[in-house]
């Protein structure tokens, strides 16, 4: 997938485009950066209606190519280094959304598949053991 990043797009636009390809993953945008395997604070999260031009630290438009085999940490770093945007990728876990803090080295495809499986288990009442976030 290719995300077009420019000042007139809203956070919601980017979130929707990302979730079309990865339905069990989500993006949140923050005022403060986070380190690998570090959670972002809810108090620093931007509202979804804001335009990227209102929150960017770098004012260069461009395209961000995202592949299923891209690692979570790499995508988060690309948003930061190329566009000055602090993002955190979330994964659906049953009926909740969790930050992918301990699994930054997994690919987006792997993260999305984990989300799909936990969603199915939740819907179908499976008692199958679900592995918790691994801290690498």
KOLDO-533227 format. One record per atom (N, C-alpha, C): residue in one letter; x, z, y. Coordinates in pm, whole numbers, plus 50000, padded with zeros to 5 digits. Layout:
N
AXZY
...
END
This chain:
136
X500845000049884
X500005000050000
X500895000050123
X500364994550229
X501074994550357
X500185001250461
X500705011950522
X499995018650630
X500565013750762
X499685009250848
X500105005250982
X500015017551072
X501155021051131
X501225032951215
X501345028551361
X500345032251441
X500405029651585
X499575040251657
X499765041151786
X499195052051866
X497685052751868
X496975041651848
X495515041651858
X494815045651729
X495545046651619
X494935050951493
X494745065951496
X493665070351435
X493425084751426
X494005090051295
X494155103151292
X494575109751168
X493595106151058
X492315106351090
X491275103150991
X491455089050935
X491805079351019
X492055065650972
X493135065550864
X494255072150892
X495385072450799
X494995079650671
X494315090850685
X493875098550568
X492985090050477
X492045082850536
X491115074550459
X491835063150387
X492745056550456
X493495045550394
X494325050650277
X494965062050295
X495795067850189
X494935071650068
X493795077850093
X492915082449986
X492195071149912
X492105059349974
X491525047949904
X492395044149785
X493705045349801
X494635041849694
X494895053649602
X494945065649658
X495205077849582
X494045087549604
X492935085749530
X491715093349557
X491815108349535
X492775112949457
X492935127349435
X494085133149516
X494555125449615
X495595130249706
X495085129349849
X495625137749932
X495235137550072
X496445140050161
X496305136350287
X497355138650387
X496805147850494
X497625157150537
X497315165350654
X498495164150748
X498215164750878
X499225163250981
X499395176551055
X500655179751087
X500985192851144
X501865191651267
X501755201751352
X502585202651471
X504025206151435
X504215214251333
X505545218751292
X505945212251159
X507235209051143
X507705203451015
X507825214450909
X507935210150785
X508195219450675
X509395214350595
X510015223150522
X511135219350437
X510605215650299
X511445209350219
X511055206150082
X510695219050011
X509615218649937
X509065229849861
X508625241349951
X508295238250075
X507795248150169
X506385243950212
X505485253650217
X504105250750259
X504025249650411
X503045241950455
X502745240950598
X501645250950631
X501705256250752
X500745266350795
X499455259850846
X498345265150804
X497025260250847
X496905260651000
X497525270451064
X497415271651211
X498095260051283
X499015253151215
X499725241851276
X499075228351246
X497985228351171
X497325215851129
X496545209751245
X496685196651261
X495965189451366
X494555185951321
X493605185651414
X492255180851382
X492295165851349
X491415161551264
X491425147651215
X491025137351320
X490355141351426
X489905131651526
X491015127251622
X492135134151622
X493215130751715
X493845117251682
X494275110251787
X494995097651769
X496475100751747
X497135092051671
X498545094151642
X499375094951770
X498985087451872
X499695087751999
X499685101452066
X498715109752029
X498615123152086
X499525133252016
X500005129951896
X500745139751817
X502155135251779
X502475122651799
X503765117351753
X504925122551836
X506045124651769
X507275128751837
X508145116451867
X507865105251800
X508555092551822
X507495082051847
X507725073451944
X506685063951985
X506965049751936
X507425048351812
X507675034951761
X506635031251655
X505865020651679
X504885016251579
X505615009451463
X504915008051354
X505515001251240
X504635002251117
X505184997451008
X504494997550879
X505225007050785
X504455014550710
X505025023450609
X504545018650473
X505485014050393
X505155009250259
X505205020950162
X504095023050093
X503975034250000
X503645028649863
X504465032349765
X504285027849627
X503885039549538
X503185036849429
X502825047549336
X504055054949281
X505175048149271
X506385054349218
X507195061849325
X506715061849449
X507385069349555
X507215084349531
X508285091849552
X508205106349537
X507505112249659
X506785122949635
X506055129849740
X506975133349857
X508125139249826
X509055143549931
X509565131750014
X509765120249950
X510265108450021
X509235103550122
X507975103150084
X506925098550175
X506805107950294
X506835120950268
X506765130550377
X507945128850473
X509135126650419
X510335124450502
X510225111550583
X509675100950525
X509525088250594
X508605089550716
X507495096450699
X506595098750813
X507355105650926
X508165115550890
X508915123450990
X510015115151055
X510875108950975
X512035102251030
X511685089451106
X510725081851058
X510405069051121
X509405070151235
X508465079751223
X507365080151320
X507195093451391
X508025103351355
X507905116351420
X506605123551385
X506115121351264
X504865127551219
X505165137351105
X504705149551122
X504875159851019
X503665159650928
X503855155550804
X502735154850709
X503015163350587
X501955167150523
X502005174150395
X501015167050304
X501465163850184
X500575157550086
X499885168650007
X498585167149990
X497765176349914
X497265169349788
X496965177249687
X496405172049562
X495155179749528
X494155172549479
X492935179049436
X493215186849307
X492755199149304
X492875207549185
X491505213649161
X490785207749067
X489395211149040
X488595208649167
X488045219249228
X487225217249348
X487955221249476
X489275223149468
X490075227149584
X491155216749612
X491755217949729
X492905209849765
X494105219049781
X495225215549715
X496425223749722
X497595215549776
X498485222149846
X499695215549894
X500605213149773
X501255201949772
X502125198349658
X503525204249676
X503565216549717
X504805223249753
X505815223549639
X505425227849523
X506375229349412
X506595216749332
X505915206049370
X506025193649292
X506415181849380
X507205184349482
X507625173849575
X508405162649508
X509005165249392
X509805154949325
X508975146249230
X507695149249217
X506825140549138
X506445128349221
X506125117449152
X505675105449222
X504225107049264
X503795098549356
X502395098849398
X501465095849281
X501885086749194
X501085083549076
X500925095848987
X502025102948964
X501955115048881
X501065125648946
X501235127549076
X500405137249148
X498925133649138
X498615120949159
X497225116349155
X496635118149015
X497435115148912
X496945116748774
X496665131448742
X497505140448790
X497245154748771
X495915158348836
X495695153448957
X494445155949027
X493235150448952
X493355138448901
X492265132248824
X491955140648701
X492995144948629
X492795152748507
X492155166348535
X492585173248641
X491985186248670
X490545184648719
X490285173548787
X488915170848834
X488015168248713
X488495160348618
X487725157648495
X487465170548419
X488515178748405
X488365191448333
X487335200248400
X487325200348531
X486375208548606
X484955203448585
X484785190248588
X483455184348572
X482905185848431
X483815185348333
X483375185548193
X483545199048127
X483975209048203
X484055222548149
X485115224348042
X486155216748046
X487215218147946
X487965231247965
X488335237447856
X489155249447860
X490615246347834
X490945233747837
X492315229447813
X493225236147916
X494415240047872
X495375246547961
X495825236748069
X495735241048194
X496195232948307
X497485239148357
X498535231148360
X499825236048406
X499775238548556
X500295249748598
X500335253048741
X501495246048806
X501535246648940
X502615240549016
X503945245648962
X504855236548944
X506205240148900
X507105240649021
X507885250949028
X508875251749134
X510185246649078
X510665236049138
X511875229449088
X513115236649132
END
